[in-house]
């Protein structure tokens, strides 16, 4: 009985993980988030001191 409960919970976790990753893939949410954060990244990397000597 306990083994079935553990398997049911594991199956639910796997199915939930699949649904979440499918939604992220289907709506391209990872790249939308990256595009929204790009100005913050650019501001940060523009402040970095660089050695311009070749």
CNS distance restraints for C-alpha pairs under 8 A (distance, minus, plus):
assign (resid   1 and name CA) (resid   5 and name CA) 6.47 0.50 0.50
assign (resid   2 and name CA) (resid   6 and name CA) 6.24 0.50 0.50
assign (resid   3 and name CA) (resid   7 and name CA) 6.14 0.50 0.50
assign (resid   4 and name CA) (resid   8 and name CA) 6.04 0.50 0.50
assign (resid   5 and name CA) (resid   9 and name CA) 6.22 0.50 0.50
assign (resid   6 and name CA) (resid  10 and name CA) 6.13 0.50 0.50
assign (resid   7 and name CA) (resid  11 and name CA) 6.03 0.50 0.50
assign (resid   8 and name CA) (resid  12 and name CA) 6.12 0.50 0.50
assign (resid   9 and name CA) (resid  13 and name CA) 6.21 0.50 0.50
assign (resid  10 and name CA) (resid  14 and name CA) 6.24 0.50 0.50
assign (resid  11 and name CA) (resid  15 and name CA) 6.10 0.50 0.50
assign (resid  12 and name CA) (resid  16 and name CA) 6.01 0.50 0.50
assign (resid  13 and name CA) (resid  17 and name CA) 6.08 0.50 0.50
assign (resid  14 and name CA) (resid  18 and name CA) 6.18 0.50 0.50
assign (resid  15 and name CA) (resid  19 and name CA) 6.17 0.50 0.50
assign (resid  16 and name CA) (resid  20 and name CA) 6.17 0.50 0.50
assign (resid  17 and name CA) (resid  21 and name CA) 6.17 0.50 0.50
assign (resid  18 and name CA) (resid  22 and name CA) 5.97 0.50 0.50
assign (resid  19 and name CA) (resid  23 and name CA) 6.17 0.50 0.50
assign (resid  20 and name CA) (resid  24 and name CA) 6.31 0.50 0.50
assign (resid  21 and name CA) (resid  25 and name CA) 6.13 0.50 0.50
assign (resid  22 and name CA) (resid  26 and name CA) 5.88 0.50 0.50
assign (resid  23 and name CA) (resid  27 and name CA) 6.09 0.50 0.50
assign (resid  24 and name CA) (resid  28 and name CA) 5.74 0.50 0.50
assign (resid  24 and name CA) (resid  29 and name CA) 5.02 0.50 0.50
assign (resid  24 and name CA) (resid  30 and name CA) 6.55 0.50 0.50
assign (resid  25 and name CA) (resid  29 and name CA) 6.74 0.50 0.50
assign (resid  25 and name CA) (resid  30 and name CA) 7.61 0.50 0.50
assign (resid  28 and name CA) (resid  32 and name CA) 6.48 0.50 0.50
assign (resid  29 and name CA) (resid  33 and name CA) 6.06 0.50 0.50
assign (resid  30 and name CA) (resid  34 and name CA) 6.26 0.50 0.50
assign (resid  31 and name CA) (resid  35 and name CA) 6.03 0.50 0.50
assign (resid  32 and name CA) (resid  36 and name CA) 6.20 0.50 0.50
assign (resid  33 and name CA) (resid  37 and name CA) 6.23 0.50 0.50
assign (resid  34 and name CA) (resid  38 and name CA) 5.98 0.50 0.50
assign (resid  37 and name CA) (resid  41 and name CA) 6.43 0.50 0.50
assign (resid  38 and name CA) (resid  42 and name CA) 6.07 0.50 0.50
assign (resid  39 and name CA) (resid  43 and name CA) 6.12 0.50 0.50
assign (resid  40 and name CA) (resid  44 and name CA) 6.27 0.50 0.50
assign (resid  41 and name CA) (resid  45 and name CA) 6.17 0.50 0.50
assign (resid  42 and name CA) (resid  46 and name CA) 5.88 0.50 0.50
assign (resid  43 and name CA) (resid  47 and name CA) 6.59 0.50 0.50
assign (resid  44 and name CA) (resid  48 and name CA) 7.06 0.50 0.50
